[in-house]
Amino acid sequence: MSSINRRSFLQQSALATAAISLSPSGGFSAEAAADKLKLGLIGCGWWGMVDVEAAFKAGGIELIALCDVDSENLEKSAVRVEKLQGQRPKTFKNYEDLLKVEGLQAVIIATPPHWHALQFIAALDRGLDIYCEKPLAYDIREGQAMVAAAQKATGRIVQVGFQRRQSPAIRQVREYIQQGGPGRIIEVEAQINYRADMKDATPQNPPASLDWDLWCGPAPKLPYSPNIGYFSWRFEKEYGQGHLVDWGIHLIDAARWILGETMPRSVQAAGGIYYFKDKITTPDVLTTHFDFEKCPVIWRHRMYGAAEYTPDVSNGIFFYGEKETVFVTDNRWVVVPKGRGQTPKVTQAQADTSVAHITAFLTAVRTRKESEPLCTPAEAFASTSTVKLAMVAYETGSKVTWNSATSQIENNSVAARLLKRDYRAPWKHPYQA
């Protein structure tokens, strides 16, 4: 790509970014805002309320119902929503009751991933549109059942929370790479290194406000501790499956999307719990090799000690091309030409991706059209299953070969058994072979 073409490309991208950022109301007209979409929220934790506030910034919505298995969380969220819209939403402990609310048009699902499949399919059965947080599912077979249900529910709008697809920096890098700017991509490296803060991991009685049995739902019921009860469930294998599945999945999704890839042909992983021994059950150090068709994608994370040394690149993706290396993070991308003494070309690209992503969903619900780039269940399945295969490889200590045509792990019966886990009674797994 010539310097003139590159400059023109960046100018066009900047104008597109400005157009997005100058639409704080999501671009809804006054007429559209008068006919507010009726939303419900399932899961009133930290990120569930982030989604809610993003929806209010997008505009044109009314939150008519909330659901949470913790009565204290539920009440705090109801008070917050009432302040935002001037009217108190209905509140429920069970999501089945929320889904029956008259006039409900769409739901936000922001529960831990071990609950996503059942809530997602039930919402589709009620004829509702869905904004579901990532990862799509806890296990790969759940994801398949969710994709099948979404395909069957003709006309439903479903968006999955890979909001980094709305990042202007990631979009610009996608276009730049697909236009051949850095030449053929030889290798990709993605990483998020940071220091995690852990809570008390001692088993104890859950808070009186929390129905722990219902929180665990179809997953195994582990003894409650503050370190797995709320935010930190992300690092518990039975509920969140760790740093790659929780946070790294965003960068793996972005890498796939930029490269135009589907799923890897094989995955290998190595790591362990070295710093947070006896506090978490997923690796605090992990390296994963994804063998995609175009090139390998390498994932690395360490949950301590690295962000301080290289803060500028502690969260992002490197694309190593024949002519250039490109680095991208949420709000910035850098081009480094090959050769010594080259000056990096830095492009800043700020945006509120959470608002942009839920705005795209709400716009699609209003127009009944899937605006680009909605992250469909099929796309979310590919990214979720990619990181799930990594955890299967890690847990089995083996190379995992994936056959996309048959949706099977080949020649590895131990790993194949981890494609689906048994549900705790009385819940029933939605996948039927």
N, C-alpha and C positions, 0 to 999 in steps of 0.2 A: 504494500500500500504506500503510495507516494506521500510526501509530507503535506502536499496540497489536499489530496483526497482525505488524509487523516484529519487535517484541520477542519475541512468541511464536514466530515463525519461527526467530529466532536461538537461543532457548532450546532448541528442538527439535533444531536442527542441532548445538548444543554437546553435547547428550546423545548424539546419534549419534556424534559425534567421540570422546567419552569412551569409548563402548562399543568403538570400534575400538582406541583407544590402550591400553585396559586388557586387551587380549588379546595379550600378547607371544608366546605360543606359537602364535598363529594360530587359536586356538579349537579345536584338535584335542583330542579326549579321550584319556585314557590308553590306552584300547582301540585307538584309531586309530593312536596313536604306536607301538604294539607291532608294527603291520604297516606297516613303513616303505616309502615309495615309493622305487623304485630309479631314480636319476637319472644322467644323463651330462652332461658339459660339453664343448662344442666351442668352443675359443677361450679360453685361460687368461690373457688379458691383465687389465688393471686392472678393467674393468667386469665381465668374466666372473666374477672372484672376488668382486666386490661382489654379484652375483646369487647366487653360491653361499652367501656368508655370510648373505644375506637369507633364503635357503631354510632354512638351519640355524636361524635365529631363528624362522622360521615353524614349524619342527618337523616331526617325522614323516617324515624323509627319510634316505636313505643315498645318498651319491655313490659309485657303483661304478666309474665310468670317466671319464677325462679325455683330451682330445685337444688338441694344439698342435703347430705346425710349428717351434717354438723349443724345443729340448730343455731349455734352462735354465729357461725359463718353466714348462715342463711339470713339471720336478722340484720347483721351488719350490712350485708349486700342490699337487702330490701330498703334499709334506711338511705343508703347511698343512691340507689336508683330513684327513690322518691325525691331526693334533692335534685337530681338531674332532670327529671321530667315532670315533677309536681304531682305525681300520682303514685301510690304504693302498688307494686305488683303483687299478684297472688304468690303464695309460697307453698312449697311441697317438699316432703322428704323423699318420696318415690317418684322417679322419672315417669313411670307409667301414668301417674295422675296428672303430671304436667302436660303430657302429650294429649290429654283429653280436653284441655281447656278450649272453650268455644272461641272461635275467631283466630286462633293461633295459625300463623302462616309459615314460620320458619324457626328453627332452633339452632343455638350455638351449643356444641358439645365440647366441654372443657374439663372433663373428668380425667383421672389417670387412664392410661391406654388399655388396661385390662378390662375396662368397662365399655370401651368405644363400640365394639362390634354389636353387642346387644342393643344399646341405645340407638345407634345408627340405623340398624335394620328396623327397629320398632318405629322410629320416626318416619322412615320411608313408607312403612305399612299404614301410617296415619295420613299419608299424602303430603308430608311437609318437606320444605326445602331445608338444606342442612349446611351449616358451617361447622366443620369438625376439626379439632386440633390434631396436630401431628403427634406421634406417628399414627398412621391410619389405624393400626391394630396392634395387639400384643404378639400374636403369632401369625405366620404366613397363611395358614388355612383360614383363619378369621378374615384376613384381608381378601382372600379369594371370595369368601361368602359375601363380603360387603360390596365388592365390585359387581358380583352377579346380581345382588339385590338392587344396586343402583341402575344397572342396565335394564333390569326388568321394570323398574319404576319409571316408565317413559315420561319425559317432560319435567322431571324433578331437577332442580338446580342444586348441585353439590360442590362445595368448595372445601379444600383441605388446607390447613394453616401453614403452608410453606411460603410465608410472606416475603422471604428474600427474593422470590421471583419478581417482586415489585421494586426491588432496589434499583435505582437508576445506574449505579456502578456495575451491578451484575448484568443488567440488560445491555449496557454499553459494551462490556467485555464480551458478552455473547455475540453481539453483532460484529465487533472488531475481529474476533477469532474466526467467526463463520465467513467473514469477508477475506480471510487469509492474512491479516496483518502480521502476526508473528510467524507465519509459515505453518507447516504441519506440526501439530502438537505431538511431542514424543512421550511426555510423561506429565502427570498431574500430581501435586502433593497438596493435601488439605490438612489443616490442624487447628485445634483450639486448645491452647495451653493457658491455664489459669490456676489460681489457688481456691479450692472449694472450702467452704465453711461447713462443718458438721455439727449436728446437735447431739444430745444425749442418746446413746445407743442402748441404754439399759432397759430391759423389758419392764413394763409397768402398766398400771391400769390406764386405759384411755380417758381423756376428759369426759366429764358427765354429758357434755353436749354432743359427743360423737358416737354414732352407732358404728362401732368398729367392724362388727360382723357384716353389716351391709356395705361398708366401705370396701372391705375385701371382696365381697360379692363372689364371682365365679373363680377368682384366684385363690390360691392357698391362703388360709388364715394364719398368719404369723403372729407371734406375740407383739402387742403394740409397743412402740417406743417413739419418742419425739423425732428420732432420726429417720423413721420411715412413715410417719403418720401424715405429714403435710408436705412441704416443699421437697424434703429429702427423699421421698419415695422414688425419685428419679434414679437413685444409686442402688436401689434394692432390685435384685434380679427378678423376683416374682412379680413386681409391679411396674418398674420403669426401665429396667435392663441396662442402665448405665449411661455414661457420658456420650458415647457415640450415638446411641439410639435416641437420646433426649435432645442433645444440642448439635452434635456432629452431623446428624441427619440433615440439617439445613444446608451444610456445605456439600454433602454428598449429593443432595437433590440439585443444588445449584451447579455442581460440576457435571452431573448427568445432563441437565438442561442445556448448559452451554455447549457441551460436546455433541448433543443430539443422540445420546446413548439410551439404551433401555435398561437391561440388567447385566451384571457381569457373568462371564462364562465360568469363572471359578473365584474362590476367595480363600485366603489364608490369613491367620491372625495369631499374634503372640503378645503376651503382656502378663499382668498380674496385679495384685494388691500389695503394694510395697510401703506406702505411707499411711494409709487409713486402715491398717490391719485391725480386725475385730470391730470395725465401725460400718463397713459397707461390704456388699457381696458382688460387686462388679469391678472391673479393673480400673485402677487409678493411673496405670500406664498401659497403653495399647498401641500397637502398630498393626495395620491391616493392609494387605495387598489385594486390590480388586482388579481382576484381569478382564477389562472391557475390550470390546472388539477393536476400537480405534487406538487405545493406548492404556497402560496401567494407571490406576489411580491409587495413590498411597495415602492412608489416613494415619495420623499420629496424634495422640493426646497424652498429656501428663497433667495431673490435677494439683500440681504444686511446682514452684521453683523456676518456671521457664518464662512466664509473662514478664517478669521483671527484667530479664536479660534482653529479650527481643519484643518489646511491647508493640512495635509497629506492625509486626507480622504474626503476633500470637493468635490471631483469629482471622483466618482467611485461606485463600487458595492460590497456589502457584501453578501456572501453565507454562511448561518449558517447551518452547517452540524452536524450529530450525533457525529462525532469524532473531527472535526476541524471547525474553521471559516476561510474562504478564502476571502481576499479583493483584488480587481483588479482595476487598473486604466490604463490609456493609455500606460504607459511604465514601470509598476511595478506591482508585485503581492506579497501578503503576506499570509503565512499560520500560523495560531495561534492554536496550539493544545489545547484541553480542559484541564481545571485544572489550579490552581493558580501557578504562578511563571514560566510558560512555556515561552521559548524564541521564539519570532516570527521568521519565516524563510522568508527572503526577497529575491526576485529574480528580478533583473533589466532586462528589455527587450526593448531596444530602436529600433525605426524604423520610417521612414517617411511613414506613412500610406496613405497619400494622393497620393504620387507617386506610392506606391505599388498597390493601388486600381485602379488607372487609367491605370497602366501597365497591370494589369490583364485584363482590358477591351480591351486595344489595342492588346494584345496578342490574345484574343479571336476573335477579328475582323480579325486579320491576318490569324489565323488558322481555323476560322469558327467553333471553339469548345468552349463550355462554361467551362472555367477553374475554378476550385474550389478555393475560394468560391465566385463566382459571386453572387451578391445580385439580384436575379431575380425580375421581377415585382410582382410575387405572394408573395415572401418573404417580399418585401418592402410594399406590401399592408397589410400584417399581422401586421407589426410593426407600420405603419402609422395609421391603423384602431384602433389598441390598444390604442394609445395615443389620437386619436380622440374620442373614446368612453369615455375616462377620461374627456375630455373637455365637452362632452355632459352631463355626470353625474354632472360635476361642474355647468354648466349653468342651468340645470334643478333642481339641488338640490335633485337628486333622485338616487336610485340604478338602474343601467342599466344592464340588462341581455341579453347576446348576444347568438344567435343561429347560429353557424357556418354553419350548414347544409342548412339553409334557408337564411343566410345573413340578418337576421332581428333582431331588438330589440324587445323583447317579453314583452307584458303586460304593455307597457308604451308608449302610443300614443304621448305624448308631446315630449319625447326623440326621438321617431322614426321619427318625422318630421324633426329633425336636421341631418338625414343621408344625406340629399341633400338640397342645397339651390338654390333658383332661380337665374338665370343669369341676368345680366343687358343687355338690348337690345343694339345692335343687335346680341349679342353672344348667342349661344344656348348650353345648357348643353348636354354633350355627352352621358349621361346615358339614356337608354330607357328601361323601366320596361317590 
